[in-house]
Amino acid sequence: MANRLSQIATRTGDNGTTGLGDNTRVSKNSLRVHAMGEVDELNSHIGVLLCEDMPPEVRTLLVEIQHQLFNLGGELSIPGFELLKPESVLALDEALAAHNEQLPRLQEFILPAGTRGAAQAHVCRTVARRAERAVVALGNEEALKDTPRQYLNRLSDLMFVLSRVLNRMHGGDDVYWKSTRLASMDKEA
């Protein structure tokens, strides 16, 4: 592995193609490369989120998620290969349940706002949804395992919950949507 990344600028992609892990070359505009790029961007946004103040258990969880996203990217880069295991989805389910249990029930939609950490978690949530859509698009054209799609779906849910956790970390709260339609319905009732 030490020599694997010894040359970063290879110029082999100058023609608009990129190499996959199985040594095939595909267009940089292929569905597979789009999915890989969305997962890479998501991992980068989580890296930015990790610059924020957060509970140690959330930090540990996010670092593990970054490793799993690398597994997901590796799986996407090698057609037919499996690196992301179903247990990783279960780990997200457990984290989701544990963190959501601490939160009050939502009475209204919330805005992607609050603390900077919470806002960044919302960015991660939306990028996870985009990555999920890219993986679904790829899966519509090529055979893929279910785990990558499921992982991204759960991860976006978890990021929503973590945004709420981060908003409450120092006694704050969510920023609620002020729906004029719902407000007028409340007045009529």
URSUL-V93598 format. One record per residue. N is the residue number from 0. BURIAL is 1 if it has 9 or more other ideal C-beta (glycine too) atoms within 8 Angstrom, else 0. D_CENTER is the distance of its C-alpha to the mean C-alpha in whole Angstrom. Layout:
# URSUL-V93598
N_BURIAL_D_CENTER + N_BURIAL_D_CENTER
This chain:
# URSUL-V93598
0_0_26 + 1_0_28 + 2_0_30 + 3_0_27 + 4_0_25 + 5_0_29 + 6_0_29 + 7_0_26 + 8_0_28 + 9_0_29 + 10_0_30 + 11_0_29 + 12_1_27 + 13_0_29 + 14_0_30 + 15_0_27 + 16_1_26 + 17_0_23 + 18_1_24 + 19_1_22 + 20_0_22 + 21_0_25 + 22_0_27 + 23_0_27 + 24_0_26 + 25_1_24 + 26_0_24 + 27_1_21 + 28_0_21 + 29_0_20 + 30_1_18 + 31_1_17 + 32_1_17 + 33_1_15 + 34_1_12 + 35_1_12 + 36_1_12 + 37_1_9 + 38_1_7 + 39_1_9 + 40_1_9 + 41_1_5 + 42_1_7 + 43_0_10 + 44_1_8 + 45_1_8 + 46_1_11 + 47_1_13 + 48_1_12 + 49_1_13 + 50_0_16 + 51_1_17 + 52_0_19 + 53_1_18 + 54_0_19 + 55_0_19 + 56_0_18 + 57_1_15 + 58_1_15 + 59_0_16 + 60_1_13 + 61_1_10 + 62_1_12 + 63_1_12 + 64_1_9 + 65_1_9 + 66_0_12 + 67_1_10 + 68_1_8 + 69_1_11 + 70_1_13 + 71_1_11 + 72_1_12 + 73_1_15 + 74_1_16 + 75_1_15 + 76_1_17 + 77_1_20 + 78_0_21 + 79_0_22 + 80_1_21 + 81_0_19 + 82_1_17 + 83_1_14 + 84_0_16 + 85_0_16 + 86_0_17 + 87_1_13 + 88_1_12 + 89_0_15 + 90_1_14 + 91_1_11 + 92_1_14 + 93_0_16 + 94_1_14 + 95_1_13 + 96_0_17 + 97_0_18 + 98_1_17 + 99_0_17 + 100_0_21 + 101_0_22 + 102_1_21 + 103_0_24 + 104_0_23 + 105_0_22 + 106_0_25 + 107_0_24 + 108_0_21 + 109_1_19 + 110_0_18 + 111_1_15 + 112_0_18 + 113_1_20 + 114_1_19 + 115_0_17 + 116_1_15 + 117_1_14 + 118_1_14 + 119_1_11 + 120_1_9 + 121_1_10 + 122_1_9 + 123_1_5 + 124_1_6 + 125_1_8 + 126_1_6 + 127_1_3 + 128_1_7 + 129_1_9 + 130_1_7 + 131_1_8 + 132_0_11 + 133_1_12 + 134_1_12 + 135_1_14 + 136_1_16 + 137_1_17 + 138_1_18 + 139_0_20 + 140_0_22 + 141_0_22 + 142_0_22 + 143_1_18 + 144_0_18 + 145_0_16 + 146_1_14 + 147_1_11 + 148_1_11 + 149_1_11 + 150_1_9 + 151_1_6 + 152_1_8 + 153_1_9 + 154_1_5 + 155_1_6 + 156_1_9 + 157_1_9 + 158_1_7 + 159_1_10 + 160_1_13 + 161_1_12 + 162_1_13 + 163_1_16 + 164_1_17 + 165_1_17 + 166_1_19 + 167_1_21 + 168_1_21 + 169_0_24 + 170_0_26 + 171_1_24 + 172_0_23 + 173_1_21 + 174_0_22 + 175_1_23 + 176_0_23 + 177_0_27 + 178_0_28 + 179_0_31 + 180_0_32 + 181_0_31 + 182_1_33 + 183_0_36 + 184_0_35 + 185_0_36 + 186_0_39 + 187_0_40 + 188_0_40
